[in-house]
Amino acid sequence: MKKTILMFAAVGAMLFTGCKDNASDKVKAENVEASAERDAQETQYPEITFNESEFDFGNIAKGTNVEHVFKFENTGNAPLVITNASSSCGCTVPEYHKNETIAPGETGEMLVKFNGSGNGQVTKTVTVSANTETGKEQIKIKAFVEADENAS
């Protein structure tokens, strides 16, 4: 009895699945073209190009607050969006317009502040996260922090 029910179920499943229309006949040519165009656009990325990738403050006294504006341009073929900018330590703070759309050919600015901590030659890195092909870009600041003369 179980075998008979199982056999009817198997035959019924074959009939229902075997009677379907050919799925490839239902594909519309205009949908294929639209998909190809959409996929081609997805390979176009924005590209962030900084005027300078590194800035040297030179010699500064310990504890001196300094800042520099890094200018950049979207040299890619799609709108650029900076989603995050983080520094290698808390003594360096990047300021930027988060999630602002920068069209191809347009420019923007990122202010980087450094509080003059450390001793001797100091290099700090700011990692910029954006919707570029690599997803991350880096800029650097350098300074020679002179020792505090009042320290014993």
Phi and psi restraints in degrees (value plus and minus 20) as a CYANA .aco file:
   2 LYS   PHI     -84.8   -44.8
   2 LYS   PSI     -58.6   -18.6
   3 LYS   PHI     -84.5   -44.5
   3 LYS   PSI     -58.4   -18.4
   4 THR   PHI     -86.5   -46.5
   4 THR   PSI     -65.3   -25.3
   5 ILE   PHI     -83.4   -43.4
   5 ILE   PSI     -62.7   -22.7
   6 LEU   PHI     -83.1   -43.1
   6 LEU   PSI     -59.1   -19.1
   7 MET   PHI     -86.2   -46.2
   7 MET   PSI     -64.3   -24.3
   8 PHE   PHI     -82.7   -42.7
   8 PHE   PSI     -58.8   -18.8
   9 ALA   PHI     -85.0   -45.0
   9 ALA   PSI     -62.0   -22.0
  10 ALA   PHI     -85.6   -45.6
  10 ALA   PSI     -64.1   -24.1
  11 VAL   PHI     -85.0   -45.0
  11 VAL   PSI     -61.7   -21.7
  12 GLY   PHI     -82.3   -42.3
  12 GLY   PSI     -61.9   -21.9
  13 ALA   PHI     -83.0   -43.0
  13 ALA   PSI     -59.8   -19.8
  14 MET   PHI     -85.6   -45.6
  14 MET   PSI     -60.0   -20.0
  15 LEU   PHI     -84.9   -44.9
  15 LEU   PSI     -63.1   -23.1
  16 PHE   PHI     -90.0   -50.0
  16 PHE   PSI     -57.0   -17.0
  17 THR   PHI    -102.4   -62.4
  17 THR   PSI     -48.1    -8.1
  18 GLY   PHI     -99.4   -59.4
  18 GLY   PSI     -35.2     4.8
  19 CYS   PHI    -114.2   -74.2
  19 CYS   PSI     -15.1    24.9
  20 LYS   PHI     -91.7   -51.7
  20 LYS   PSI     131.7   171.7
  21 ASP   PHI     -89.4   -49.4
  21 ASP   PSI     139.6   179.6
  22 ASN   PHI     -90.0   -50.0
  22 ASN   PSI      97.0   137.0
  23 ALA   PHI     -85.3   -45.3
  23 ALA   PSI     -52.5   -12.5
  24 SER   PHI     -88.1   -48.1
  24 SER   PSI     -40.3    -0.3
  25 ASP   PHI     -92.7   -52.7
  25 ASP   PSI     -39.1     0.9
  26 LYS   PHI    -110.1   -70.1
  26 LYS   PSI     -26.0    14.0
  27 VAL   PHI     -94.2   -54.2
  27 VAL   PSI     107.4   147.4
  28 LYS   PHI    -113.3   -73.3
  28 LYS   PSI     117.7   157.7
  29 ALA   PHI     -81.4   -41.4
  29 ALA   PSI     -59.5   -19.5
  30 GLU   PHI     -86.2   -46.2
  30 GLU   PSI     -50.6   -10.6
  31 ASN   PHI     -89.5   -49.5
  31 ASN   PSI     -56.9   -16.9
  32 VAL   PHI     -85.2   -45.2
  32 VAL   PSI     -62.5   -22.5
  33 GLU   PHI     -85.1   -45.1
  33 GLU   PSI     -62.0   -22.0
  34 ALA   PHI     -84.2   -44.2
  34 ALA   PSI     -58.6   -18.6
  35 SER   PHI     -86.1   -46.1
  35 SER   PSI     -61.2   -21.2
  36 ALA   PHI     -84.4   -44.4
  36 ALA   PSI     -60.5   -20.5
  37 GLU   PHI     -86.5   -46.5
  37 GLU   PSI     -62.4   -22.4
  38 ARG   PHI     -82.2   -42.2
  38 ARG   PSI     -63.3   -23.3
  39 ASP   PHI     -86.1   -46.1
  39 ASP   PSI     -54.6   -14.6
  40 ALA   PHI     -87.2   -47.2
  40 ALA   PSI     -55.9   -15.9
  41 GLN   PHI     -90.8   -50.8
  41 GLN   PSI     -48.4    -8.4
  42 GLU   PHI     -89.4   -49.4
  42 GLU   PSI     -36.7     3.3
  43 THR   PHI    -108.0   -68.0
  43 THR   PSI     -20.6    19.4
  44 GLN   PHI    -114.9   -74.9
  44 GLN   PSI     105.3   145.3
  45 TYR   PHI    -140.1  -100.1
  45 TYR   PSI     135.3   175.3
  46 PRO   PHI     -95.6   -55.6
  46 PRO   PSI     139.8   179.8
  47 GLU   PHI    -156.6  -116.6
  47 GLU   PSI     104.8   144.8
  48 ILE   PHI    -114.6   -74.6
  48 ILE   PSI     102.9   142.9
  49 THR   PHI    -141.0  -101.0
  49 THR   PSI      92.7   132.7
  50 PHE   PHI    -103.0   -63.0
  50 PHE   PSI     123.2   163.2
  51 ASN   PHI     -81.4   -41.4
  51 ASN   PSI     -52.5   -12.5
  52 GLU   PHI    -166.7  -126.7
  52 GLU   PSI     119.9   159.9
  53 SER   PHI    -116.9   -76.9
  53 SER   PSI     -28.4    11.6
  54 GLU   PHI    -167.0  -127.0
  54 GLU   PSI     121.4   161.4
  55 PHE   PHI    -151.8  -111.8
  55 PHE   PSI     115.4   155.4
  56 ASP   PHI    -129.0   -89.0
  56 ASP   PSI      99.3   139.3
  57 PHE   PHI     -97.4   -57.4
  57 PHE   PSI     -32.0     8.0
  58 GLY   PHI      58.8    98.8
  58 GLY   PSI    -169.1  -129.1
  59 ASN   PHI    -104.6   -64.6
  59 ASN   PSI     109.8   149.8
  60 ILE   PHI    -154.6  -114.6
  60 ILE   PSI     131.0   171.0
  61 ALA   PHI     -94.6   -54.6
  61 ALA   PSI     127.5   167.5
  62 LYS   PHI     -78.1   -38.1
  62 LYS   PSI     112.9   152.9
  63 GLY   PHI      66.3   106.3
  63 GLY   PSI     -18.5    21.5
  64 THR   PHI     -99.9   -59.9
  64 THR   PSI     106.8   146.8
  65 ASN   PHI    -102.2   -62.2
  65 ASN   PSI     107.0   147.0
  66 VAL   PHI    -151.1  -111.1
  66 VAL   PSI     139.2   179.2
  67 GLU   PHI    -169.5  -129.5
  67 GLU   PSI     136.3   176.3
  68 HIS   PHI    -165.2  -125.2
  68 HIS   PSI     122.0   162.0
  69 VAL   PHI    -119.1   -79.1
  69 VAL   PSI      99.6   139.6
  70 PHE   PHI    -112.8   -72.8
  70 PHE   PSI     103.2   143.2
  71 LYS   PHI    -118.5   -78.5
  71 LYS   PSI     123.7   163.7
  72 PHE   PHI    -162.2  -122.2
  72 PHE   PSI     145.8   185.8
  73 GLU   PHI    -154.9  -114.9
  73 GLU   PSI     125.4   165.4
  74 ASN   PHI    -105.0   -65.0
  74 ASN   PSI      81.1   121.1
  75 THR   PHI    -116.8   -76.8
  75 THR   PSI      -9.6    30.4
  76 GLY   PHI    -111.3   -71.3
  76 GLY   PSI    -184.6  -144.6
  77 ASN   PHI    -132.9   -92.9
  77 ASN   PSI      -6.8    33.2
  78 ALA   PHI    -162.2  -122.2
  78 ALA   PSI     141.6   181.6
  79 PRO   PHI     -83.4   -43.4
  79 PRO   PSI     118.0   158.0
  80 LEU   PHI    -117.6   -77.6
  80 LEU   PSI     115.3   155.3
  81 VAL   PHI    -152.7  -112.7
  81 VAL   PSI      98.9   138.9
  82 ILE   PHI    -108.2   -68.2
  82 ILE   PSI     100.0   140.0
  83 THR   PHI    -117.5   -77.5
  83 THR   PSI     -42.3    -2.3
  84 ASN   PHI    -183.2  -143.2
  84 ASN   PSI     132.9   172.9
  85 ALA   PHI    -164.2  -124.2
  85 ALA   PSI     102.4   142.4
  86 SER   PHI    -152.4  -112.4
  86 SER   PSI     129.2   169.2
  87 SER   PHI    -123.1   -83.1
  87 SER   PSI     147.5   187.5
  88 SER   PHI     -96.8   -56.8
  88 SER   PSI     -31.0     9.0
  89 CYS   PHI    -177.0  -137.0
  89 CYS   PSI     151.3   191.3
  90 GLY   PHI     -94.0   -54.0
  90 GLY   PSI     -32.0     8.0
  91 CYS   PHI     -99.3   -59.3
  91 CYS   PSI     -29.3    10.7
  92 THR   PHI    -140.8  -100.8
  92 THR   PSI     106.5   146.5
  93 VAL   PHI    -147.0  -107.0
  93 VAL   PSI      96.4   136.4
  94 PRO   PHI    -108.1   -68.1
  94 PRO   PSI     121.6   161.6
  95 GLU   PHI    -143.7  -103.7
  95 GLU   PSI     113.3   153.3
  96 TYR   PHI    -177.3  -137.3
  96 TYR   PSI     148.7   188.7
  97 HIS   PHI    -107.7   -67.7
  97 HIS   PSI      80.4   120.4
  98 LYS   PHI     -88.2   -48.2
  98 LYS   PSI     115.3   155.3
  99 ASN   PHI      40.1    80.1
  99 ASN   PSI       1.9    41.9
 100 GLU   PHI    -103.0   -63.0
 100 GLU   PSI     114.9   154.9
 101 THR   PHI    -105.2   -65.2
 101 THR   PSI     107.6   147.6
 102 ILE   PHI    -136.2   -96.2
 102 ILE   PSI      93.3   133.3
 103 ALA   PHI     -89.1   -49.1
 103 ALA   PSI     138.4   178.4
 104 PRO   PHI     -75.0   -35.0
 104 PRO   PSI     112.3   152.3
 105 GLY   PHI      70.9   110.9
 105 GLY   PSI     -35.7     4.3
 106 GLU   PHI    -103.2   -63.2
 106 GLU   PSI     142.0   182.0
 107 THR   PHI    -135.4   -95.4
 107 THR   PSI     144.8   184.8
 108 GLY   PHI    -172.2  -132.2
 108 GLY   PSI     156.2   196.2
 109 GLU   PHI    -156.5  -116.5
 109 GLU   PSI     129.8   169.8
 110 MET   PHI    -152.8  -112.8
 110 MET   PSI     100.5   140.5
 111 LEU   PHI    -109.6   -69.6
 111 LEU   PSI     109.8   149.8
 112 VAL   PHI    -139.6   -99.6
 112 VAL   PSI     102.8   142.8
 113 LYS   PHI    -127.6   -87.6
 113 LYS   PSI     120.7   160.7
 114 PHE   PHI    -151.6  -111.6
 114 PHE   PSI     113.8   153.8
 115 ASN   PHI    -113.2   -73.2
 115 ASN   PSI     -10.1    29.9
 116 GLY   PHI      52.7    92.7
 116 GLY   PSI       7.8    47.8
 117 SER   PHI    -106.9   -66.9
 117 SER   PSI     141.9   181.9
 118 GLY   PHI      79.3   119.3
 118 GLY   PSI    -198.3  -158.3
 119 ASN   PHI    -157.2  -117.2
 119 ASN   PSI     122.6   162.6
 120 GLY   PHI      53.1    93.1
 120 GLY   PSI    -173.1  -133.1
 121 GLN   PHI     -91.4   -51.4
 121 GLN   PSI     105.5   145.5
 122 VAL   PHI    -145.4  -105.4
 122 VAL   PSI     113.4   153.4
 123 THR   PHI    -147.2  -107.2
 123 THR   PSI     108.4   148.4
 124 LYS   PHI    -143.0  -103.0
 124 LYS   PSI     123.5   163.5
 125 THR   PHI    -133.8   -93.8
 125 THR   PSI     117.3   157.3
 126 VAL   PHI    -133.8   -93.8
 126 VAL   PSI     103.5   143.5
 127 THR   PHI    -119.2   -79.2
 127 THR   PSI     102.4   142.4
 128 VAL   PHI    -122.9   -82.9
 128 VAL   PSI      98.4   138.4
 129 SER   PHI    -117.3   -77.3
 129 SER   PSI     107.4   147.4
 130 ALA   PHI    -168.7  -128.7
 130 ALA   PSI     156.0   196.0
 131 ASN   PHI    -106.7   -66.7
 131 ASN   PSI      14.3    54.3
 132 THR   PHI     -98.7   -58.7
 132 THR   PSI     153.5   193.5
 133 GLU   PHI     -82.5   -42.5
 133 GLU   PSI     -60.8   -20.8
 134 THR   PHI    -100.8   -60.8
 134 THR   PSI     -46.2    -6.2
 135 GLY   PHI      68.2   108.2
 135 GLY   PSI     -41.6    -1.6
 136 LYS   PHI    -163.1  -123.1
 136 LYS   PSI     119.7   159.7
 137 GLU   PHI    -150.2  -110.2
 137 GLU   PSI     137.6   177.6
 138 GLN   PHI    -149.2  -109.2
 138 GLN   PSI     122.1   162.1
 139 ILE   PHI    -147.4  -107.4
 139 ILE   PSI     137.2   177.2
 140 LYS   PHI    -153.6  -113.6
 140 LYS   PSI     131.3   171.3
 141 ILE   PHI    -142.8  -102.8
 141 ILE   PSI     129.3   169.3
 142 LYS   PHI    -153.6  -113.6
 142 LYS   PSI     133.5   173.5
 143 ALA   PHI    -181.0  -141.0
 143 ALA   PSI     134.1   174.1
 144 PHE   PHI    -125.5   -85.5
 144 PHE   PSI      87.7   127.7
 145 VAL   PHI    -106.6   -66.6
 145 VAL   PSI      95.0   135.0
 146 GLU   PHI    -100.1   -60.1
 146 GLU   PSI     122.4   162.4
 147 ALA   PHI     -82.9   -42.9
 147 ALA   PSI     126.9   166.9
 148 ASP   PHI     -88.8   -48.8
 148 ASP   PSI     104.1   144.1
 149 GLU   PHI     -89.9   -49.9
 149 GLU   PSI     -43.4    -3.4
 150 ASN   PHI     -99.8   -59.8
 150 ASN   PSI     -33.9     6.1
 151 ALA   PHI     -93.4   -53.4
 151 ALA   PSI     120.2   160.2
